[in-house]
């Protein structure tokens, strides 16, 4: 399975008036523009996406919707509480393992530090590797089978700046 991990785009800062809950913070207009270009770069890389799984938090959901729109499909987005900042990676991986037919290419959209810890877990078996996912950063891992613990190889980790240069 190819697992792509995308951190949400630039969003309204925590504590901004009018956004009492962290889960309600939207993407900034400039964040939306950057994610559109990043999604175009994903297409230029010829990435296939069988499934887009996103945190239900607004900024992550908006990021997933922009990618799906660029890819021409909104129906492939599913939301998972396991991708929220306090989410459970074991629950996430078990839910992916239960999918039938098993998707070949999955995009996970979420938040830091959860995503870096997930990458670390899948590559090393522990969550302590020092990995930085910038907003709009994209990672590709390969796993067969995808399971909790060390099961994946890190193929690449691209910064948003690198992605924007490819668009």
N, C-alpha and C positions, 0 to 999 in steps of 0.2 A: 504494500500500500504506500502511495506517496502522500505524505502529510505536509501540507503547507500551513504555516502559522503566520497570521497577519495581526499586528497590533493596530488598534483603532487609530484614526487620524486625529489631528489637532482638535481639541475640544475646549469648551468653556472651562475656565480654571475652577478648582474646588473652592467653595466659599463665596462664589459670585452670587450677588443678590438675585433673587428670583429662582434659584435652583437649590432648594433646601436639601434634596436627596442627591447623593452621588450618582445614583442610577438614572437621574433625569437630565444630566448634563449633555447637551447636544454637541455635534461637531460645529466648529466655526466655519464660516463660508470659505476661508482659505484652506481649512482642513478638508472640506468637501472637494475643492478643486484639486488638491494634492492627491487625494484618494482616487479621483477619476483618472488622473495621469498614471498613478501606480497601477490601477486596474488595466489601463492600456498597455503598460509595460509588461504586465502579466500575460496579456494576450500576445505581445511581441515575443515573449519567451515560449509561446505555444503551450502554456499550461492548460491542461484539461481539468475541469472541476465537475465531479459527479455529485458532490454534496458540499454545501456551505453550512457550517454549523457555527452559530454565533452566540455570544453572551446576550442576554435580553436587555442589558443596559443600553440606553438610547444611542450613545456614541458608537458602540460596537455594532448595534443593529443597523444604524445608518451606514456605517462602513461596509457591512455585508451587503446591504441593499444597493449601494453604488457599484460594487463589484458585480453583483448579479445582473444589474441593468446593463453594464458594459458587456457582460457575457450573453446578454439577451434572454435571461431566464430569472424570474423572481420565485418560481415555484420550488427551487432547490434549497431555499433557506430554511433551516430549522434552528430553533432557539434552545439553549441548554443552560440551566442554572449552574452546571458544572464548569462553565467557562467564566463565571463571575469572579471578581477579585478574591473572594473567599471560597471559590469552588473546590470540588473534590476531584482530583485527577483520576483516582481509581474508578469513580462513578463514570467519568467521561469516557475512559478507555473501555470499560465494560459495556457502555451503551453503544460505542462504535463497533465493538466485537459482535454485538447481537444483530447488527444490520444485515439483512438478507435481501437481495444479493449484496455481498460485501463491495463497497465502493472501492474503486482503484485509486481515485484522486480526491482527497478531502481537504477543504480549507477550513481552518479553525480561526475565528476572529475573537479577540479578547483583550486582556489588560495585563499590565505589569504589576507586580513582579511574577504573577501566576504563569505567564507564558514562558519566561526565562526558566523558571523552576520546572515547568513541564518539559521543555527541551532538555534541560540537564538530566531530569529523571529518565527520559527515554534514551538518551545517549550514554549516560554513565551509571544509571541505577540509583543515583542520589540527586538531591535538589541543590547542591552547593556549588556547582560550577558557576563561575562569574561570566554570565552572558547578559548582554544589554540589547533589548529590543526597543529601538526608538519608535516613536509614533509613526506608523506607516511602514515600519520595517517588515521584511518578509523572510521567512525561513523555509527551507525544504529539507525534509527528512524522509528516509526510506525505511520501512519496517515490514517484516514478514515473519511471524505475525505481529500485529500491534498489540502489545500487552503491557501491563503495569511493570515498570522496572526497565532495566537495560535491554532494549530490543531494537533500537534504531541506529542508523548511521546518519550523521549530519552531512548533507550534500552541499548546502550553502546557506549563508545568512547575509542578506543584503540590507543596507541602510536605505532610508527613504531617498537620500540624495542619489545613491546609485540607481535606484528604481526610476527616479524622475529623469535621469540622463538617458534611460532606455526608452522612454515614452516618445 
